[in-house]
Amino acid sequence: MRRVVFVDLDDTLFQTQRKNPQADRLAAVDRDGQPLSFRCGRQEAFLDWLAKDALIVPVTGRSVDAFRRVTLPLGAQAICSFGGVILDDDGKPDPEWHGRMVDAADRTEQAMEGLLEAVAFAAMEQHVDVRYRIIRDAGLPLYISVKHNTANSQDMARLASAVSPVVPDGWTLHLNGNNMALLPPFLGKAAAVAFFLQRFADGGPIMTVGVGDSLTDVGFMELCDYAIAPTRSQIVTALSGQTPLAVASLTEPTT
């Protein structure tokens, strides 16, 4: 039976050395080609174990450009930008999925621009030092990314609380430490994984594994036969009751 592993990248297979000082093996570089993210020996062994006799499909919030700066042996197929882009086995955007995203993004772009203005206003009001932008991938405006400039997670939680009341119905506010994402209703890792699985339906039975650390990964992990999360992940922290689910939402956007 074929095995397909859908796996998140950042904070699952690697992270910055600020988060994991023991990580010393290069995993990704920045736009200038400088080392950015690293993995430790256990993470390297984990990927080797996952990949044995299996198809590995990264499922990441990274854009296509950022995904291509990952140095791990992952192959060309991937789900990027929280499900906004599906790369086929040639590393090109799947045309059918891209067509769906074009129509949805066109309907949402104006609301996204208005929400970006609301984020800017809330950051000014709350005196929170962040950078924010609309993430555009494959030519499409897909979601809003907000990052704190000095990695202050408490300030980010305060900003998330201030922004939450103006987030439109159906959108997802996802907060994970220094990073906040505002995802429109059409976007989500689960929807992209479901589409990907439909493509495999005619090829015979498969066994699927979902691996992730973040609450935005839960939706696609639930579609798999088995789910795996790192012990120090947001998922495990939430399950243990240490993270308020009102702040770190389990809601996965639907199409």
N, C-alpha and C positions, 0 to 999 in steps of 0.2 A: 504494500500500500504506500502510495506517495505521501510524503510529509511536507507540509508547507508551514513555515514559521514566519509570522508577522511580528516584527520587532521594532519597538521605538529605539531611538538612538541616544539623545542627550539624557544623561542621568540614568540610563539603563545600561548601555554598553560603554559609555565613557562620560567624563565630566571635566570641568576645569580643575586645575590643581588647588584652587582656593577651596573647592568643595571636597577634594580628595587628594591630600598632599602625598599619599603613597602612590598615586598614579604617575608613572614615569615613561609610558610608552605612547608615542605620538598617535593621535586618533583623528585630529582635524586641524586645519590651518585657517587663518583669517583671510580677508580679501587681499592682503599684501603678501600672503604666503608664509606668514609667521606662525609658529606653533600656538595653538589656542586650546585644544582639548586633548586629554590623555586618558589612557586606561591602565589599570593595574593587571598583574598576572592572572588574577582570578577572573577578571572580565574577559581577558584574552582567551582563557581556557573555556569560559562559558560560551563564547561565540563559536569556538572550534567545535564544541560539543553540540550546539544547536545546529550547526551547518552540516554536520556529517550526514550524508545521504538525504539532504533536504534542500528545498528551495527557500532561500532567505529573502523576504520581502520587507525592507525597511518601511516603517509607517511613522512619519516624522512631521513635526511642525516646521522643519527647515524648508526653505525655498529650494528649488532645483539647483540654483547656483551654490547655495550653502551645502546641500547634500553632496555635490560633486567635489567639495573641499574636504570631505571625509576620506581618510586614507585607508580605511579598513577594506578587506576584500569582500565586498557586498554584492557585486554584480550590477547590472544596469537597471533592473526592474525596481521600482520604488513608488511609494505613495508619499507625496510631499505637500507642504503648506496645509497641514491639517486636513488632507483629503482633497485639496483643490486641484492637484495635478497627479495623474497616474502616469508613470513612465513605463513603456512597454519594454520588451526584451532587447530592443535596439536603443533604449535610453531616450526615446522620443515620446512626447505627450500622446496618450491614447486619444484618437480623434473623436470617438463617440462620447467619452467622458468629458473631454474638453468642450464639446458642443453644449452639453448640459450646463457646464459651469459658465460658459459665455452668457447664456440666457439668464441664469440666476444672478450673476454678478451685475449685469446691466440693470436689473430691477432693484438692486440693493445699493448701488454706488452712491446715490444721493444721500440715503440714510447714513451710510458709512462716513461720508464726509461731515455730516452734521454731528455724528457721534464723536468724531475726532476733535471737533471744536469743543465739544462738551468736556472731553478729557483734558484738553489744554486749559480750559477755564477752571476745572476742578484742581488741577495741579498747581495753578497759580494761587487759587483760594487757600489751598491746604499747605502751600509752601513746600511742595514735594519736588525734588530735583530729578526729573525724568526726561527721557527722550521718547518720542512717540511718532508713529508713522503708519500709513496704510501699506501693508505688505502686498506688493504686486508680483505675480508670478505667471509665467506663460502669457503675459500681456493682460492679466486680469487683476482687478482690485479684489482681494480675497478676505483679508481680516486686518484688524488693528493690533499692532504690537506696542507695548509700553514697557520700558526697562528703566530701572533706577540707576542713576549715574554713579552712585557709590555703594550699590548693593545693600541698601537699607530695607530689609523685609518688613519692618514695622511701619515705615513710611508707606510702603506699597500696600499694606493691608488697610491703612487709613485712607489712601487714595481709592482703593477698590470700594470701600464703604461709601465714599462720597460719590463715586461714579454710578454705583449700582442702581440708584433710583431712576436714572435717566436712560438706562439700557432698554431698548425696545423689547416688546414681547417676542419671544422666540429666539432671541439672541442668547449666547452663553458668555458670561464673564468668568474667565478661568485665571486664577491666581496661584502661582507656584513660586514662592520665595521672591526673587528679584524680578520675576517676569509676570506680566499680565497680558492676556490676549482677550480680545472681544471678537467673538465669532458669529457671523450672521447665520440665520436658520438653515441655509442651504449647505453649509460647510460642516464637515465632520469626518473624522477618521473612520467611524463605523460604516457610514454610507459608502465610502470608497472601498473599504475591505469587502463589503457585501457585493459590490459590483465586480470586484476582482474575483471573488469566489464563484460568481455566476459564470465567468469565463472558463473555470475549471470543471464545471458541472458535467460536461460531456466527455471528459477525459478519464472517467472511472473514479472509484472511491479515493478519497484523500483523508488524511488525519491532520488536523490543524492545531497549531500552538500559537497563542498570543502572549507577547511579552511586553510589559510597559511599567513605567514608574508613576505616571501622572494620572489624575482623575479623568483627564480627557482621553486616556487610553482605555478606560474601562469599557466603553461602548464597543470597540472593536475586539477586545479580549473576550467579551461575552459571546461573540459570534464563533469563537473557536472551541475546539473540543477540550483544550486545556489552557489554563492561564497561569502565568508566572510573573511575579513582581519582586524586585530587590527588597531586602528586609528593611532598608532605611529609606524607602520610597514614600511618596505622598500617599499612595494607595494603602500601604500597610499602616502608616500613621493614622489615616482616616478610619480604617477598620478597627484600630485599637482605641479609638475615641479621643485621640489627641488633637485632631484638626476639626474645627467646626465645619460641617458640610455646607452651612449657609455661606461660608467664605470660599471654600474650595468645592465648587458645585460638581456633583456627579452627572449632571444633565449632559447628554450628548445631543447635539443638534441633529435634526432629521431633514430629509429632503422632501 
